[in-house]
Structure formats: structure tokens, C-alpha cells
Amino acid sequence: MTGPETLDVARDAIWTIVVVSGPLMGIGLLVGVTVSLFQALTQIQEQTLVFVPKIVAMFLTLLIALPFMADAMHSQMMRISSRIIGG
């Protein structure tokens, strides 16, 4: 494999990581900011309050986005295997 091909594989892998982890990170950020805003408005300073809503939201997002994530990883693996087969 030449240098540009290696960079293409690495770029595709990084993009796949961003696409697969994007929904979870976005929901985690949104729920974290919402709970922090709620804590600031009500002056509740409980450190563990943010974990339960964030875990539940990320779990539900994972259940919803799992087919999309699996499809993205499958297509990445098919691109890599076609490069391996093609030489």
C-alpha cells in the first residue's frame, strides 16, 4: 500500500469514528448542558444529578442509532476489505 492509500484509509477510519460517535456525543452534550442549566437555575449543586439523565439519554440514543452505526461500520469494513482484495 502506498502513502496516499494509507492516508485515504486513515481518513475514512477517522470519518467513520466521527459519524458513529457523533449522535451519542451530541445527545450527551445536549443533556449535560440542559441539566447544568437546570442546576444553575434552581441552585441545586448535586454532582451526581447529571449522570442519570445522561446515561438514560445516551442509552436510548444508542438503541435508536445502533442500526445506523452498524451500517456505517459495515460499509467501512467493506471498503477496507475491497482494498485488501484489490491489492
Secondary structure as UniProt FT lines:
FT   HELIX           3..42
FT   HELIX           47..50
FT   HELIX           51..86
//
